[in-house]
Amino acid sequence: MDFDIPQDIRSLLSEIDRFVERELVPLEQANPQFFDYRREHARTDWERGGIPSAEYEAVVREARNRCDRAGFLRMGLPKAVGGQELSNLAVVIIREHLSGRGIGLQGNLHDEQSVVPSIPMVHLMHKFGTPEQKARYLEGLVTGDDFLAFALTEPDHGSDATWLETTATRDGDGWVLNGMKRFNSGVHKASADLVFARTSGQPGDADGITAFLVPMDTPGLKVECYHWCFNMPSDHAEVKVDNVRVPHSAIVGEEGKGLHVAQNFVHQNRIRQAAQSAGVARFCVQESVKYARERKTFGKALATHQAIQFPIAEMHAEVEMVRNYVFKVAQQLDRQPAEAVSDQVAIANFRANRLACNAADLAIQVHGGIGYTRGKPFEHIYRHFRRYRITEGSDEVQIRKIAAYLFGFAGPNKIARKKKAEA
């Protein structure tokens, strides 16, 4: 593997940096309440369940529009929506680079907006949507005029999606859905909710789960509450699905194959999240080094004390190892089927997400009392990135995947063992 970042990507990073300084930084400066110590309060509509405030989302939308006009927003998207289908390696390097700049509109943490975002629902709709569904939603998902919420998790079922209890039963030429969904993110701004329900089979079966596109104004679809989380604002809703009737044309993908829809783009999402985590960890190290050089205690700069030098140096070493491993796995995803490197994606994801939390914690410690305040970004970084050790596949789920590949219970080793046993 060539460990040098390709020149075309280096040139693109420089171009993106110039765009960020020219277009996004002034937008942040014009709306300081969303980016300084007041950010959580200013970003949150406390009277409407703690969802993002309309003013904050308007600023994010403007940033998105500027990224689109500049030609960056669609770079990683399918050509069918004007995208360039950039490689995983290119997108991962960009996302790590932008995250390394810290908190800002270049990589908005709350809604995963980025100069070069992933927008997984675009890929999902492009791959699984019917012609009618694509005509209705695809372009709007890119521009932000439409948003599709994702309703898979339930009160009693998170990672164990094959055991979900929401059901859909045939009723004439349509379906009737019943159940509860938890952490149904984004319903406050969604045009429709992608609801996963069991249509056949038994609990625990991978087959028999179907994805339904349910418009938010459908009778029986009700937002019960929004969960207030470690990091606010929150758009993670509890949604009741009570005798919701939809036509057969509401199905996305194949009937009974909904988990294929749910798992779409999972590897790209995880490696790109890993890149963002590695980037923010690098930012925390850089800020800690800068502060340690400037801050004086007992007449000496903090940087002269080995008690400060050593933990920062160790964190720097881990950042470099994880960062380069993330790049390596992204390149592997461009060269091999996703299933062949699924365990490597899991390694990159859970180690990078842990790294982000540990680096933020160290930065707080190095900065002392001021690091614990909201005048510094580290507490916000910790609270936000802590959720990635649960979402996108928890640490435990990722480690289980790694173990399954390692011991031959899944992946290429399983195939090899089976062929050997049959020989």
VENHU-V635585 format. One record per backbone hydrogen bond with DSSP energy under -0.5 kcal/mol. CO is the residue of the C=O (numbers start at 0). NH is the residue of the N-H. E is the energy in kcal/mol with one decimal. If there is no record, write none. Layout:
co:CO nh:NH e:E
co:CO nh:NH e:E
This chain:
co:0 nh:2 e:-0.7
co:5 nh:8 e:-0.5
co:5 nh:9 e:-2.1
co:6 nh:10 e:-2.5
co:7 nh:11 e:-1.7
co:8 nh:12 e:-2.5
co:9 nh:13 e:-1.9
co:10 nh:14 e:-2.0
co:11 nh:15 e:-2.7
co:12 nh:16 e:-2.6
co:13 nh:17 e:-2.0
co:14 nh:18 e:-1.9
co:15 nh:19 e:-2.8
co:16 nh:20 e:-2.4
co:17 nh:21 e:-2.0
co:18 nh:22 e:-3.2
co:18 nh:23 e:-0.8
co:19 nh:23 e:-0.9
co:19 nh:24 e:-2.8
co:22 nh:26 e:-0.6
co:23 nh:27 e:-2.2
co:24 nh:28 e:-2.6
co:25 nh:29 e:-1.6
co:27 nh:30 e:-1.2
co:28 nh:31 e:-0.6
co:30 nh:33 e:-1.7
co:31 nh:34 e:-1.9
co:31 nh:35 e:-1.5
co:35 nh:38 e:-2.3
co:37 nh:41 e:-2.7
co:38 nh:42 e:-2.5
co:39 nh:43 e:-0.7
co:40 nh:43 e:-0.7
co:42 nh:52 e:-3.0
co:43 nh:45 e:-1.1
co:44 nh:47 e:-1.4
co:44 nh:49 e:-1.8
co:44 nh:50 e:-0.7
co:45 nh:48 e:-0.7
co:47 nh:50 e:-0.7
co:49 nh:232 e:-0.5
co:49 nh:233 e:-2.8
co:50 nh:44 e:-3.3
co:52 nh:56 e:-2.3
co:53 nh:57 e:-1.8
co:54 nh:58 e:-1.5
co:55 nh:59 e:-2.1
co:56 nh:60 e:-2.4
co:57 nh:61 e:-2.1
co:58 nh:62 e:-2.2
co:59 nh:63 e:-2.3
co:60 nh:64 e:-2.5
co:61 nh:65 e:-2.3
co:62 nh:66 e:-2.3
co:63 nh:67 e:-2.1
co:64 nh:68 e:-2.7
co:65 nh:69 e:-1.9
co:66 nh:71 e:-2.3
co:66 nh:72 e:-1.3
co:67 nh:70 e:-1.2
co:71 nh:74 e:-1.7
co:73 nh:76 e:-1.8
co:73 nh:83 e:-1.1
co:73 nh:84 e:-0.5
co:74 nh:85 e:-2.1
co:76 nh:84 e:-1.8
co:77 nh:80 e:-1.6
co:77 nh:82 e:-2.2
co:78 nh:81 e:-1.9
co:86 nh:90 e:-2.3
co:87 nh:91 e:-2.8
co:88 nh:92 e:-2.4
co:89 nh:93 e:-2.2
co:90 nh:94 e:-2.8
co:91 nh:95 e:-2.4
co:92 nh:96 e:-2.2
co:93 nh:97 e:-2.7
co:94 nh:98 e:-2.2
co:95 nh:99 e:-1.6
co:97 nh:100 e:-1.4
co:98 nh:101 e:-1.8
co:103 nh:106 e:-1.5
co:104 nh:107 e:-0.7
co:105 nh:114 e:-1.8
co:107 nh:111 e:-0.7
co:108 nh:111 e:-0.5
co:112 nh:107 e:-1.0
co:113 nh:116 e:-0.8
co:118 nh:121 e:-1.6
co:118 nh:122 e:-1.0
co:119 nh:123 e:-2.5
co:120 nh:124 e:-2.7
co:121 nh:125 e:-2.5
co:122 nh:126 e:-2.0
co:123 nh:127 e:-3.0
co:124 nh:128 e:-1.9
co:127 nh:252 e:-1.3
co:129 nh:133 e:-2.8
co:130 nh:134 e:-2.2
co:131 nh:135 e:-1.8
co:132 nh:136 e:-2.5
co:133 nh:137 e:-1.7
co:133 nh:138 e:-0.5
co:136 nh:140 e:-2.2
co:137 nh:141 e:-1.1
co:138 nh:142 e:-2.3
co:139 nh:143 e:-1.9
co:139 nh:144 e:-0.7
co:139 nh:145 e:-2.2
co:146 nh:148 e:-0.6
co:146 nh:190 e:-2.9
co:146 nh:191 e:-1.2
co:148 nh:150 e:-0.5
co:148 nh:193 e:-2.5
co:149 nh:151 e:-0.8
co:150 nh:195 e:-2.3
co:152 nh:181 e:-2.5
co:153 nh:156 e:-1.0
co:156 nh:153 e:-3.4
co:158 nh:160 e:-1.8
co:159 nh:162 e:-1.9
co:160 nh:163 e:-1.7
co:161 nh:203 e:-2.4
co:165 nh:197 e:-3.2
co:166 nh:177 e:-2.3
co:168 nh:175 e:-2.4
co:170 nh:173 e:-1.5
co:172 nh:247 e:-1.6
co:173 nh:170 e:-2.6
co:174 nh:245 e:-2.2
co:175 nh:168 e:-2.2
co:176 nh:243 e:-2.3
co:177 nh:166 e:-2.5
co:178 nh:240 e:-3.1
co:180 nh:238 e:-2.7
co:182 nh:184 e:-2.1
co:183 nh:186 e:-1.1
co:183 nh:236 e:-0.6
co:184 nh:149 e:-0.8
co:185 nh:188 e:-1.4
co:185 nh:189 e:-0.6
co:190 nh:215 e:-1.9
co:191 nh:148 e:-2.3
co:192 nh:194 e:-1.1
co:192 nh:213 e:-2.8
co:193 nh:150 e:-2.9
co:194 nh:211 e:-2.8
co:196 nh:209 e:-3.2
co:197 nh:167 e:-2.2
co:201 nh:204 e:-2.5
co:207 nh:198 e:-3.4
co:207 nh:199 e:-1.7
co:208 nh:257 e:-4.6
co:209 nh:196 e:-2.4
co:210 nh:251 e:-2.5
co:211 nh:194 e:-2.7
co:211 nh:213 e:-0.8
co:212 nh:214 e:-0.6
co:213 nh:192 e:-3.2
co:214 nh:217 e:-2.0
co:217 nh:220 e:-1.9
co:219 nh:221 e:-0.8
co:219 nh:241 e:-2.5
co:221 nh:223 e:-0.7
co:221 nh:239 e:-3.2
co:224 nh:237 e:-2.9
co:234 nh:185 e:-1.5
co:234 nh:186 e:-0.5
co:234 nh:236 e:-1.1
co:235 nh:226 e:-2.8
co:236 nh:183 e:-2.8
co:236 nh:238 e:-0.6
co:237 nh:223 e:-2.9
co:237 nh:224 e:-1.2
co:238 nh:180 e:-2.8
co:239 nh:221 e:-2.4
co:239 nh:241 e:-0.7
co:240 nh:178 e:-2.5
co:240 nh:242 e:-0.7
co:243 nh:176 e:-2.9
co:243 nh:245 e:-0.5
co:245 nh:174 e:-2.9
co:246 nh:249 e:-1.9
co:247 nh:250 e:-1.7
co:249 nh:212 e:-2.8
co:250 nh:252 e:-0.5
co:251 nh:210 e:-0.6
co:253 nh:256 e:-1.9
co:255 nh:207 e:-2.3
co:255 nh:208 e:-1.0
co:256 nh:259 e:-1.1
co:256 nh:260 e:-0.9
co:257 nh:261 e:-2.5
co:258 nh:262 e:-2.3
co:260 nh:263 e:-1.0
co:262 nh:265 e:-2.1
co:264 nh:268 e:-2.7
co:265 nh:269 e:-2.5
co:266 nh:270 e:-2.4
co:267 nh:271 e:-2.0
co:268 nh:272 e:-2.2
co:269 nh:273 e:-2.2
co:270 nh:274 e:-1.7
co:271 nh:275 e:-1.9
co:272 nh:276 e:-2.4
co:273 nh:277 e:-2.5
co:274 nh:278 e:-2.4
co:275 nh:279 e:-2.2
co:276 nh:280 e:-1.9
co:277 nh:281 e:-2.0
co:278 nh:282 e:-2.0
co:279 nh:283 e:-2.1
co:280 nh:284 e:-2.0
co:281 nh:285 e:-2.5
co:282 nh:286 e:-2.6
co:283 nh:287 e:-1.8
co:284 nh:288 e:-2.5
co:285 nh:289 e:-2.2
co:286 nh:290 e:-2.3
co:287 nh:291 e:-2.5
co:288 nh:292 e:-1.6
co:289 nh:293 e:-1.4
co:290 nh:294 e:-3.2
co:291 nh:302 e:-2.5
co:294 nh:301 e:-2.9
co:296 nh:299 e:-2.1
co:299 nh:296 e:-3.3
co:300 nh:303 e:-2.1
co:301 nh:304 e:-2.1
co:303 nh:305 e:-0.5
co:304 nh:307 e:-1.6
co:304 nh:308 e:-2.7
co:305 nh:309 e:-2.6
co:307 nh:311 e:-1.4
co:308 nh:312 e:-2.8
co:309 nh:313 e:-2.7
co:310 nh:314 e:-2.2
co:311 nh:315 e:-2.6
co:312 nh:316 e:-2.1
co:313 nh:317 e:-2.1
co:314 nh:318 e:-2.6
co:315 nh:319 e:-2.3
co:316 nh:320 e:-2.0
co:317 nh:321 e:-2.9
co:318 nh:322 e:-2.9
co:319 nh:323 e:-2.0
co:320 nh:324 e:-1.8
co:321 nh:325 e:-2.7
co:322 nh:326 e:-1.9
co:323 nh:327 e:-2.1
co:324 nh:328 e:-2.5
co:325 nh:329 e:-2.2
co:326 nh:330 e:-2.0
co:327 nh:331 e:-2.0
co:328 nh:332 e:-2.3
co:329 nh:333 e:-1.1
co:330 nh:334 e:-0.7
co:331 nh:334 e:-0.9
co:331 nh:335 e:-2.3
co:336 nh:339 e:-1.3
co:336 nh:340 e:-0.7
co:337 nh:340 e:-1.1
co:338 nh:341 e:-0.7
co:340 nh:344 e:-2.1
co:341 nh:345 e:-1.9
co:342 nh:346 e:-2.2
co:343 nh:347 e:-2.5
co:344 nh:348 e:-2.5
co:345 nh:349 e:-2.5
co:346 nh:350 e:-2.0
co:347 nh:351 e:-1.9
co:348 nh:352 e:-2.3
co:349 nh:353 e:-1.8
co:350 nh:354 e:-2.1
co:351 nh:355 e:-2.2
co:352 nh:356 e:-1.5
co:353 nh:357 e:-2.6
co:354 nh:358 e:-2.8
co:355 nh:359 e:-2.0
co:356 nh:360 e:-2.2
co:357 nh:361 e:-2.3
co:358 nh:362 e:-2.4
co:359 nh:363 e:-2.0
co:360 nh:364 e:-2.0
co:361 nh:365 e:-2.9
co:362 nh:366 e:-2.2
co:363 nh:367 e:-0.8
co:364 nh:367 e:-0.5
co:366 nh:369 e:-0.8
co:367 nh:370 e:-0.9
co:367 nh:371 e:-0.9
co:368 nh:371 e:-0.8
co:368 nh:372 e:-0.6
co:369 nh:372 e:-0.6
co:372 nh:375 e:-1.0
co:376 nh:380 e:-2.4
co:377 nh:381 e:-2.9
co:378 nh:382 e:-2.5
co:379 nh:383 e:-2.4
co:380 nh:384 e:-2.8
co:381 nh:385 e:-1.8
co:382 nh:386 e:-0.5
co:383 nh:386 e:-1.2
co:384 nh:387 e:-0.9
co:385 nh:388 e:-1.2
co:386 nh:389 e:-2.0
co:386 nh:390 e:-2.9
co:388 nh:394 e:-1.9
co:389 nh:392 e:-0.6
co:393 nh:397 e:-2.5
co:394 nh:398 e:-2.7
co:395 nh:399 e:-2.2
co:396 nh:400 e:-1.9
co:397 nh:401 e:-2.2
co:398 nh:402 e:-2.7
co:399 nh:403 e:-2.4
co:400 nh:404 e:-2.0
co:401 nh:405 e:-2.6
co:402 nh:406 e:-2.7
co:403 nh:408 e:-2.0
co:403 nh:409 e:-1.7
co:404 nh:407 e:-0.5
co:410 nh:413 e:-0.9
co:410 nh:414 e:-1.4
co:411 nh:415 e:-2.4
co:412 nh:416 e:-2.4
co:413 nh:417 e:-2.2
co:414 nh:418 e:-2.4
co:415 nh:419 e:-2.1
co:416 nh:420 e:-2.3
co:417 nh:421 e:-1.8
co:418 nh:422 e:-1.2
